[in-house]
Amino acid sequence: MPGLRAAEVAHDAALAGVPFNTKPGPEYQTAARLYQGVPSIERHAKSGRLWASWYTGGRGETKENYVVVVTSHDDGASWMEPVLVIDPPGAVRTFDPCLWTTPDGRLWLFYCQADATNKLHDGRWGVWITSCEQPERADATWTPPRRICDGIMLNKPTVLRDGSWLLPVAHWRDKAHGAGIFRSRDKGRTFTQIGGAPGREAEWEGNESGGGMEHMIIERNDGVLWMLMRIKDGLAETTSKDGGVTWEAPVRSALQGPGSRFHLRRLRSGRLLLVNHVGFARDVPLLSQRSHLTALLSDDEGKTWSHRLLLDERIEVSYPDVIETDDGRLFIIYDRGRTSDREVLLAIVNENAIVAGQPGPETKLRMLINKATAPR
């Protein structure tokens, strides 16, 4: 492109769809990876095939990052090497993947793509989607990528009772709507930003430390939307009474957190599930605060969390994502030691175990999905 500086060319390249690599070579295998984390999980209901995704590449959060997708046919007992890699050329990175099954059973993969030529965050970012056309097959094909919007999205969407899909898309430098909301009323054909709550760069009471990102939304039984968001040293919350268009000023939540992603969802039983850090130490470095990953249940729409099960007490366990199967099992994926242990792990529990506060006969903890082994 004559007349454009290299940085400008790369910036434009971040807006281009990347051809998917469905036959990754040895350079993308477990033995070649130096870093990995931020996982997501889904399951094809009819076949039971599990899908997992995370990002890796480089020695940390760098311009070399790319997204990998792996799959399991035996409920997570064994996993294949990557069957899909999204690795843009040059200094364009992909990261923060999110797997999600739509209400009509389609498997979608959301991911973020951005120019990292000069710095990690280009100020624009971008949310992309692709759909898996045969989710029961390990060699499934994926539709060409489609860019939805600017921003970052790594948590699953929420489907409202009226059929609307709400996507939690963060815009860090938008003080008014940093914790943004995109809505689709046509089953994902189009998405429109309808509002959001003050996010990362904004200030509100109780948010002296900054933050407001990686948000998730629940529709309460009274129709009010409840949003939790990560802040630097805890969680914040806000509500909307008009379907996500306008939100109350966020306030610091009574729920604690070390400045890390959580997972929030409504279960088929009607209870709310929260996977978060509970009982961690504050007087240690941030990554060491990310310990005691715990599954919690609420019987009263999130007012109290009277049931809890410790999943993993070790340090540097973080960024959970969860699915619920038709038979009531909860598959909880998370990472451990992104630059040290470099593990992606799985816990399989059910509500009975969480209510009892101890593992049951069907509980499986610390199942290894993948451990990168390239010498650092």
N, C-alpha and C positions, 0 to 999 in steps of 0.2 A: 504494500500500500504506500505509494510514493507520498512523501511529505509528512508522514506520521512517524513519531518517535516510537521506539520499541515498546515503551510502556503503554502508549496509546493503542498499539496493535493488540497487546495482551489484554488490555481493558475491553476492547471490542470482542476478543476471543471468548471472554467470560460470558458473553451473551449468545454464544453459538452452542447448539446441541452437540454433544460428544458421542461419536459412534461407540457402542458398547462392545467390550471385549468379552465374548462368551467362551473363549478357549484360552484362558490365561496361562502364560508360560511360567517357568520356574522362578522368574523374578518376582512373581506375585504370591508365591507359596509361603507357607508357614515359616520355613527355614530361612527365608530371605527378608522377613519383616522385623523392623527395629522398634516399632511403636504401634500401639493400637488401643482403641477405646471408643466410647459413646455408642453402645450397641442398641439394636432394636430387634424385635421378634414378632413373628406371626405364624399362623397355622392354617393349612387348608383343611376345612372342616370335613369334607367327604373322604379324602385320602389319609388325613392325619399327618401329611408331610409338614415338617417345620422349616421355616425360613428365618435366617438371622443375617444381620448386616451391621457393619461398623466401619470406621475409617482408620486408615493406617498410612504407611508411606512416610519416609523421612525419619528423623530422630525425635520428632515431637510435632507440635502444631506448626507446620511449615508449608511452603509452596509445593512441596512434593506430595502432599496428602492426596489420597484417593479412596474411594468407597469400594468395599468388597461385599459380596453376597455369598452365603454358604447355605447348605440345606441338609436335613436329616430325615431319614425314612423310618427311624425306630424310636420315636419319642425322645430324641436327644441323647441316646446312648452313644451314637457315633455321628460324625459330621464329615462331609466331603471338604476337600480343598475348594477355593473359590470357583463358583460356576459363572460368576459375573463380576467384572471389574469396570469401574467408571473412572478413568484416568485421563484427564485432559492433557494435551501437549503443553509444553512450556511452563509458565509460572501460574497457570490457572489450576486451582485446587478444588476438589470435591470433598465434602465432609458432612457431618451431622445427618446421617440417613435416618429415615423413619418408615418402617413397614406398617401397613394398615390394610385391613380387609374392609371393604365398603359394605353397606347394608345388603347389597344384592350379591355379595360373595366374590367380588373382584379383589385380587391382591395388588395393591399399589405400593410403590417405593417412592417416597419423597426424598430429596437430598438437596444440599446447598452447593452452589458453585460460585466461585469468586476469583477475582484477579488478586494474586499475592505477589506481584512484581516488586513493589516497594515496601509493603507492609502486609501483615497478616489479614487485616480487615480493610477492605477497599471502600467501606462506607456505603456500599450499595448492596452487595451480596446478591442472592437470587435463589428462589425456591423452584425446583424442578420436580416433575413427576414422570413415572413410567409405569405401565401396567403389565403384569405377568399373565400371559395368555394361556398357559397350561400349568397352573400352580401345583398340580398333582405330579408333575414330571421334573426330575432333576435337570434335564436339558431343556427346560421351558424357554420359550422366546419372550422377548420383552418389546413393548411398543417403543417407537422413537420418542425421545425425551421431549417434554413440553414445559416451557417456562411459565410459571403462574404469576410471579410477582417479585419485586425486590424483597429483601429481608431474609431471616433465618427461621426455620421451623424444624424442630427435632422431636416434638411430642405429638402424640396421636390426636387427630381431630375429635370433635364431639358431635354426635348426631342428636338434634333436638326432637322433641315429640312431634313437631310440625313437619319433620322430614328435612329440615335445613341442616347442612353440614357447616360447622364452624372450625376454621383452621387457626391455630395460635401462632401467628407470625410476628417475630420481634423486629423492631426497627430501633436500634439502640439510640440514635441521635434525634429521634422524634419525641420531644418532651411531652407532647399532648397525647400521643397514641403509640408510645414505644412498645407496649404490650398489645400489639395489633390483632384485629379480628378480621379474617376474610370469610365470606359466606358463599355457599353455593346452594341454589334452590333447584338445580337441574341435574342432580346426581353427578356433579363434577365436570360438566361440560364447560361451565364458566365460573369464575370466582370474582367477587367484588369486595373491596375493603369497605366495611360498614362502620368501623370505629375502633376503639381500643382504650386502654387505660394508660396513664402516665407511666413511663418505663425507666430504663436504665439511667438516662441522663437527667431525669426529672428529680425534683425534691418534693417530699411530702412529709407530714408529721410521722416521726418514728423511723425515717429513712435517711438519717444523717450519713450513713455509710455508703449510700448509693445503691443502685440495683433496680430490679424489676424486669425479669427476663425468664425464659424457659417456662412459660406459663401453661397452665392446664385449666380446663373449664368443666364444671358439673352443672347440669340442670337439676335444681332441687324440686321436690315434690310440689311446691307452691308455684313453680314456674320461674322463680328467680334464678338467674345464672350466678354461680359462685366461682370466682377465679382465684387460684393460688399462683404465686410467682416467686421465683428465687430472688433473694437479695443477698448482699455480701455476707451478712452474718445472721441469716434466718430466712423466714418466709413472710411475704406480705399477702394481703387478700383484699378483694373488692367484689362488688355485686352489680348486676345489671337487671333492670326490670323491663327492658324493651328488646330483649333478644340479642343483646350484645352491641347495640348502637352506642349507648351512653353508659358510663360506669361511674360509680361513686369514687371519691378520692381514695386511693389505696391506704391501708393502715397496716401496721405491723401485726402479724398473726401471733396468737399464743403458741402456735406450733413452732418448734425450734428447727434449726438446720445450720450446717456449717458453710453455707454458700455453695450449694450443689443441687443438681437436678433431683427431682422426686418423681413419683408417679401417682396419679389420682384417677380413679374410675369408679363407676357404679357397677356392681355385680348383679347377676341375674336374680339373686335373692332380695335385692333392694338395698342391701348394705353398701356403704362406701368403703373402698379399699384405698389406703395410702401406704406407699412404700417410701420410707424416709430414714434418716439417721436419728437414732434415739439413744441418749446416754453417752454421747461422745465427749471427749475432753476439749475444752476451749483453749487451754494454755499450751497448745502445741501448734506446729505449722499446719496450714490449711489442709494439705493432702492427708496428714495424719488425723485431722479432725473427721475426715470422711471414713468413719468406722461405724460399727454396730448398725448395719443395714437391717431394717426391721419392717415387717408387714403388720399393718394396723387395720382394724375394722371399726366402723362407726355404725351404731344402730339409730342415731338421731340426726342424720343429715350433716354430720361433721362437727356437731357441737362438742362431743366427747369421743374419745377413742379408747374404749374399755377393753378391747381384745388386741393382743399383740404377740408376735412370734419373731424371735431373733433369727435372722437368716445367716449373717456372717459378721462376726465381731471384729475381724481383722481391719487394719488400717488400709487406706487407699482402695476401698471398695465403693463404687459409686455409679451413678447414672443408670438407675433401673428403668426397665420398660417391661410391660406386663400384658399377657393375653389370658382370657378365660375360655376354657373349652366347654363344649356342650355338656360334658359330664362333671363340670364343676371344678376341674383342676386349674390352678393358676401357675402359668409358666413365667418365671421372673428372671430376666436376663440382666446382667450388670458386668462392669469391668473391674479389674483389680491390678493396680500398679502399672499404669500405662507405659512407663519407661523402664520399669524394673521387672516385675513378674510378667507383665504383658499378657494377662489372662482375660478371657471372656468366659463368664461362668453362668450357670443356670441353676435355679432352685425350682422345684415342683412341689407345691403345697396345695391344701384346700382350706375352706373356711373352718372346718372342724378343728384342724391343727392350730389355726390362729386363735380360735376361741379357747382352746385348751391351753394355749401358751407353750406348747411343746410339740415336737415332731410326732406325727402319727405313723401308722404302718405303711402308708403310701408316700410319705414325705421323702424327698430326695434333695439334699443340700450340697452345694459346692461342686456340682457336676461341671466338668471341664468341657467347654465347647472348643476352645482353641488357646494355645499358648505359643506366642511367637518366640522363635529360638535363634534368630540371627545374632551373632556376636556383636555386642555394642562397644 
